[in-house]
Amino acid sequence: MKTMICLVRHGETVWNSNGKFQGHSDVPLSDVGREQARALALRLSQEKIDAFYSSDLARARETAEILANPHNKSVGCLSDLREINFGQWEGLTIKEISERFGEISSKWWNDPLSTQIPSGEKLQDVVIRCNKALNEIVTKHAGETVVIVTHGGAIRTIVASVLGLDLKNYAKLRMDNVSLTILEYYEPGKAILKLYNDTCHLRCKK
């Protein structure tokens, strides 16, 4: 019995467009992000989708609500699906982080799994909570199709875990705003990657 999990990264925010780390900061969608979400909603409008979930952060929740609207479905919000907590790095660009947190930032990029971000998380924390949430959803919705709107880091860790990749390299997996990634689960923790980082709905709209 296959369970289809459609992972969607939230729409664009002003912080995304300015290259700022967001993490747990509750930054809303920009007008561009809402338009992106509407494009994906149109693409998915004729699909049979049984349930919608999202991170409890506004940018993911609003994206999920836009996607769920054509299906007359509500959205279940789970804090375990949040982006990594970037702590003191939130609101900063990569350049600013490197300048202000040189040694620890270099250590984190080399080993994010076990390096604690100042006032934030290790990547291992994200791996544990995101995979816990996914396994619970797969168990609850066995044989169904579920859309989950979450964050770039969360999706990368989920996909890397399923494929058995070295999570130290998770940042090398490209993840665009409002991209669609599909996993076919045969049981919790065991899945096949069917589609990754697809944004054809945005290209077709242009």
Phi, psi and omega per residue, in radians:
M1 nan 2.024 -3.102
K2 -1.541 2.386 3.001
T3 -1.971 2.129 -3.099
M4 -1.631 2.080 3.104
I5 -1.925 2.012 3.127
C6 -1.755 1.860 -3.121
L7 -1.600 2.231 -3.114
V8 -2.171 2.241 2.982
R9 -1.375 2.478 -3.123
H10 -1.008 2.859 3.080
G11 -1.198 2.958 -3.072
E12 -1.182 2.532 3.005
T13 -2.052 2.960 3.070
V14 -1.079 -0.651 3.113
W15 -1.131 -0.659 3.056
N16 -1.009 -0.859 -3.068
S17 -1.155 -0.427 3.116
N18 -1.674 0.077 3.083
G19 1.247 0.471 -3.123
K20 -1.654 2.470 3.052
F21 -1.238 2.300 -3.074
Q22 -1.803 -0.869 3.138
G23 0.988 -2.210 -3.128
H24 -1.505 -0.057 3.072
S25 -1.091 2.286 -2.984
D26 -1.564 1.260 -3.093
V27 -1.492 2.242 -3.112
P28 -1.346 2.902 3.016
L29 -1.111 2.588 2.956
S30 -1.509 3.031 3.070
D31 -1.061 -0.633 3.081
V32 -1.090 -0.758 3.132
G33 -1.080 -0.680 3.112
R34 -1.166 -0.696 3.104
E35 -1.131 -0.691 3.078
Q36 -1.061 -0.770 -3.134
A37 -1.106 -0.668 3.115
R38 -1.145 -0.597 3.104
A39 -1.130 -0.746 3.109
L40 -1.229 -0.617 3.103
A41 -1.038 -0.696 3.103
L42 -1.124 -0.742 3.127
R43 -1.059 -0.695 -3.063
L44 -1.588 -0.039 -2.978
S45 -1.105 -0.482 -3.117
Q46 -1.692 0.020 3.125
E47 -1.487 2.609 3.049
K48 -1.476 1.938 -3.130
I49 -2.116 2.219 -3.012
D50 -1.550 -0.475 -3.091
A51 -2.758 2.692 3.107
F52 -2.227 2.349 3.065
Y53 -2.303 2.790 3.041
S54 -2.698 2.878 2.867
S55 -1.040 2.754 3.132
D56 -1.483 0.054 3.083
L57 -1.403 2.536 -2.947
A58 -0.993 -0.699 -3.074
R59 -1.132 -0.599 3.093
A60 -1.403 -0.738 -3.105
R61 -1.083 -0.775 -3.134
E62 -1.177 -0.688 3.070
T63 -1.020 -0.796 -3.132
A64 -1.119 -0.674 3.134
E65 -1.132 -0.662 3.081
I66 -1.127 -0.721 3.136
L67 -1.200 -0.622 -3.066
A68 -1.376 -0.396 -3.033
N69 -0.966 -0.815 3.136
P70 -1.112 -0.314 -3.104
H71 -1.748 -0.010 -3.117
N72 0.956 0.734 -3.134
K73 -1.978 2.646 3.014
S74 -1.549 2.956 -3.111
V75 -2.040 2.216 3.032
G76 -1.538 2.180 -3.079
C77 -1.787 2.289 -3.100
L78 -2.236 2.152 3.138
S79 -1.166 -0.419 3.124
D80 -1.133 -0.304 -3.128
L81 -1.581 0.153 3.135
R82 -1.146 2.786 2.983
E83 -1.107 2.878 3.032
I84 -1.024 2.479 3.071
N85 -1.367 1.887 -3.113
F86 -1.501 0.071 3.016
G87 0.887 -2.160 -3.081
Q88 -1.222 -0.130 3.136
W89 -1.539 -0.189 -3.065
E90 -1.177 2.360 -3.089
G91 1.552 -0.033 -3.136
L92 -1.883 2.728 3.033
T93 -1.541 2.941 3.092
I94 -1.000 -0.740 -3.136
K95 -1.072 -0.774 -3.130
E96 -1.153 -0.675 3.108
I97 -1.118 -0.765 3.134
S98 -1.081 -0.688 -3.116
E99 -1.241 -0.663 -3.038
R100 -1.600 -0.468 -3.049
F101 -2.274 0.796 -2.988
G102 -0.790 -1.064 -3.028
E103 -1.160 -0.843 -3.092
I104 -1.225 -0.564 3.114
S105 -1.202 -0.686 3.080
S106 -1.107 -0.705 3.117
K107 -1.121 -0.712 -3.131
W108 -1.143 -0.759 -3.141
W109 -1.127 -0.525 3.109
N110 -1.425 -0.538 -3.100
D111 -2.585 1.236 -3.102
P112 -1.175 -0.412 -3.107
L113 -1.064 -0.716 -3.023
S114 -2.014 0.055 3.134
T115 -1.689 2.175 -3.124
Q116 -1.448 2.149 3.024
I117 -1.243 2.406 3.135
P118 -0.925 2.081 -3.097
S119 1.115 0.289 -3.113
G120 -2.218 -2.569 -3.051
E121 -2.004 2.885 2.823
K122 -1.568 2.711 3.110
L123 -1.086 -0.557 3.128
Q124 -1.014 -0.601 3.099
D125 -1.088 -0.708 -3.139
V126 -1.185 -0.748 3.117
V127 -0.979 -0.815 -3.080
I128 -1.127 -0.863 -3.044
R129 -1.283 -0.629 -3.140
C130 -1.213 -0.743 3.130
N131 -1.216 -0.547 3.036
K132 -1.071 -0.832 3.136
A133 -1.093 -0.757 3.139
L134 -1.085 -0.791 -3.118
N135 -1.116 -0.629 3.101
E136 -1.175 -0.705 3.127
I137 -1.175 -0.759 3.126
V138 -1.071 -0.716 3.124
T139 -1.144 -0.753 -3.105
K140 -1.203 -0.586 -3.034
H141 -2.009 0.674 -3.135
A142 -0.947 2.252 3.105
G143 1.436 0.066 -3.089
E144 -1.933 3.091 3.078
T145 -1.979 2.199 -3.044
V146 -2.242 2.366 3.012
V147 -1.760 2.268 3.112
I148 -2.169 2.060 3.101
V149 -1.736 2.100 -3.103
T150 -2.500 -2.512 -2.942
H151 -2.175 2.841 -3.075
G152 -0.985 -0.840 3.140
G153 -1.128 -0.680 3.132
A154 -1.111 -0.802 -3.127
I155 -1.137 -0.725 3.110
R156 -1.024 -0.774 -3.115
T157 -1.172 -0.654 3.127
I158 -1.135 -0.850 -3.120
V159 -1.135 -0.786 3.137
A160 -1.069 -0.673 3.122
S161 -1.132 -0.793 -3.133
V162 -1.080 -0.700 -3.085
L163 -1.496 -0.089 -3.134
G164 1.226 0.531 -3.140
L165 -1.418 2.815 3.067
D166 -1.276 1.938 -3.061
L167 -1.165 -0.231 3.050
K168 -1.104 -0.380 -3.117
N169 -1.822 0.333 -3.023
Y170 -1.058 -0.558 -3.101
A171 -1.179 -0.215 3.119
K172 -1.403 -0.117 3.074
L173 -1.509 1.996 -3.131
R174 -1.177 2.458 -3.127
M175 -2.563 1.791 -3.080
D176 -1.538 2.746 3.073
N177 -1.063 2.390 -3.140
V178 0.975 0.536 3.008
S179 -1.425 2.708 -3.130
L180 -1.951 2.212 3.081
T181 -2.197 2.292 -3.075
I182 -2.107 2.250 3.052
L183 -2.026 2.331 3.031
E184 -1.733 1.921 -3.136
Y185 -1.635 2.354 3.058
Y186 -1.794 -0.368 2.982
E187 -2.911 2.833 -3.138
P188 -0.921 2.252 3.104
G189 1.540 -0.183 -3.117
K190 -2.162 2.029 -3.061
A191 -2.618 2.883 3.043
I192 -2.026 2.355 3.095
L193 -1.390 2.022 -3.099
K194 -1.685 -0.599 -3.082
L195 -2.641 2.493 -3.127
Y196 -2.381 2.250 2.982
N197 0.904 0.768 -3.114
D198 -1.492 2.210 3.123
T199 -2.208 0.522 -3.095
C200 -1.059 -0.496 3.123
H201 -1.109 -0.505 3.090
L202 -1.374 -0.684 3.114
R203 -1.162 -0.698 -3.119
C204 -1.148 -0.472 -3.080
K205 -1.327 -0.446 -3.061
K206 -1.279 nan nan
